[in-house]
Amino acid sequence: MSTSFIDYCLNHEKVINHTRQESYKKGDVIETIGTRITEIGIVDKGLLKTVNYSAEGKELNTTLFFTNSILLEYLYFNENLNYTYDLVVLRATTVTWIPAKLFKAIVFEDSLGMELYVHHLIERGLESQRIISCLNYPTIRERICYWIASKNSLEIGRSDIKPDMELPFTQEIFAKLIKVSRSSLNQELHHMEEEGFFKMTRKALTHINQEKIWDNL
């Protein structure tokens, strides 16, 4: 579809005059567990994470919210009207907040809004499946290779690996996604570069060697 759900939502006549945009800096805690949900957020740019803690005070696995992520709608639609986590900023972020009742009306009372939202959920589900499939591989190298190979398709072996691949996140965030330490990821990336899997720049992998990637999956 030519129009995304987020664009449709932000420009909807019911919403356009009822939004507020807020900017946050790294380390800000936007809200904490138990806060009442009155607004749904759309991440315009930046990165956030959810934070929960074990009884021993250890930070549990988190969910990451990138640009164009939607915040809190799952909880709100499930009639859980309070935050179930702290919402923390990982890097400078801007969020557009929409009254929750208006957001819900676009999804459930507007036929095009509902159709676009379903497509949005499909794309989000595919990306979640990509992460789950990636974590099924036991080694860091295999996880890196899967991430590269699955860029355009979840069906390994049925998509061509492009020679260059832009990285939309830092090594720290990539490490969080594939559940490894940043130092281990950095070390493996450099080993793979030395072995000719690819060349690394700050924001991309270039000269990707398809044969080497496939041989490790």
N, C-alpha and C positions, 0 to 999 in steps of 0.2 A: 504494500500500500504506500502511496506517495506521502500521506500525512501520518505522522507518528501520534500515538496516544498523548504523549507529553505535550507536543505542540498544540494538538486539538484542545487539550484540557486547559492549558495556560491562556489560550486565546478564545475560550468559550465565553459567550455573552453573559452567562451566569457567574463567571469567575473573574473575568478580566479586571473588574473594578473592586475586587474584594481580596486581593492577594497582598502579601507583604514580603519583602525580600530582606534577608539578614545576612551579614557577613561575619565569619568567625575565624579566629586565628588558631594555629596549632596548639593543642592542649586544652582548648575550651571544652567544658562539659555543658552540652546544650540543655539536656534534661537528665533527671535521675529516676531510678526505679520508683514506681508508684505515682508519678506525675500523671494528672488527668490528660487524656488525648483530646484536644479540641481542634487540632489542625493536622493536615497531611502535608508532608514536605516533598519537594522535588529538588534534587541536588543539581544546581546549575553548573557548578564546577567545584573541584576539590575531592576530599576523601574523608569519610567518617567510619567509625566502627562502633559496634555494640560491646558493652562490657558487663559481664557477670562474674561473680567470684564464688569459689568453693568455700566450704566451711572453714578451711585452713587459710583463706585469704588469697589463694592462687587464682590468677586470671584465667577464666575458661576460654575455650575456643570462641572466636568472635565472628560476626558477620561484617563484611565490608560493604560500604555503600560508595560507589563511584559516581562520576558525572552521569546524569539522567536516571539515577536510581530514585525510586519512590520510597519514602519513609513512612512507616507506621500503618499503612493501609491494611495489611494482613491482620494486625491486632484489632483495628477498629472494625473491620468487617466481621471478625469473629466475636464481636461484642465484648472483647477484652479492652475496656476503655482506659486502661492505665498503662504507662510504660512498664515493660517487664525487664528492662535493662537500662544502664546508663548509656547515653549517646555522646560519644567523644570525638573530637576533631583530630584527625591525623595530619592534615596539612590544610593550609588556608582554603576555606570553603565558603561558598555562597548558596543559600537555600531559599527557594520561593515557597512560602507557606500558604496553604489554601484552607479555608474553613472546612472541617471534616464533613459536615453535612452537605456542602456544595459538591465536594469531590465525590461523595457517595451517590449523589443525584445524577452526576454525569455518567457514572458507571452503570447504575441500575435503572435509570429512567430515560436515558438518551440512547436510542438504538445504535447510532454510529459510535458514540462514546463506548458502549459496551463491546462492539465489534473490535474497535481499535485496542481496547484494554485486553481483550482475549489474545490478540496478536502480540501485545507487549508481554503478556504472561508466558506465551509460547517461547519467545526469544529469551526471556529470563530463565525459563525452565531448561532450555537447551544449554545455556551457559552454566547453570548449576550442575547439569549432567556431565558436562565437560570436566568440571572440577572433581566430581565424584569419580569419574573414570580415571582421571589423572592420578588420584590418590590410591587407586588399586595397584599401581606399579610400585614395587618395593624400593627401588633405588632412586637417588636424586637424578642421576643421568637419564633413567627411563622416564621420569616425570617431566624433565625438561624436553626430551625428545617427543613425548606425547603432546605436550603443550604446543610445540611448534607444528607437529603434524596435524593436530586437530583444529588449527586456526580456521579453516574453511568448512570442515565437515567432521562430525563425530564418528563417521565410519572410516576407521583407519585403513589406508590402502586404496581409498576411492577418491582422494583429493590430491591435487598436485601441491607440493610445497613450493611456495614462491621463494625466490633467491634472497629477498629482503623482507624483514618483518619488523614493523614498528612496535616498540614496547610502550604500552600506555601507563606503565607504572614503574616505580623504582624497584631495585633489588629487594629492599626491605618488604615491600608490599607483595612482590612475587613470592618471596619466601613464606609469607603468611598464607598466601593462596594455596601453595603446594605443601604446606605444613612441614617445612624444614627450617633449620636455623639460617640466618643471613650469612654467617661466615661459611657454612658448609656449601650453600648455594654459590656464593662468590668463588670459592675454591674450585668447585666443579665446573662452573662456567669458564674459568680460566684454563682448566685442564682441557676442556672440550675445544676451546679456541686453539690451544697449542696443537691439538690432534687434528685440526682441520675441519671440525664440524661447522664452524661459522667464524665470522669476524665480529667483534663487538665494538659498538660505539656507545655513547652514553644513553641514547634513546632508541637504538635499533640493533637487530642482528642482521648482518649482511653476508653475502656470499655463502648462503646456507647450502650445505652438501646433502642433497636428498638421500643419496645412497647410505651415508653414515647414519642419518636419522632413522631410516627404515631398518637398518641392521640392528638397531638397539631397541626395537619394539617387538 
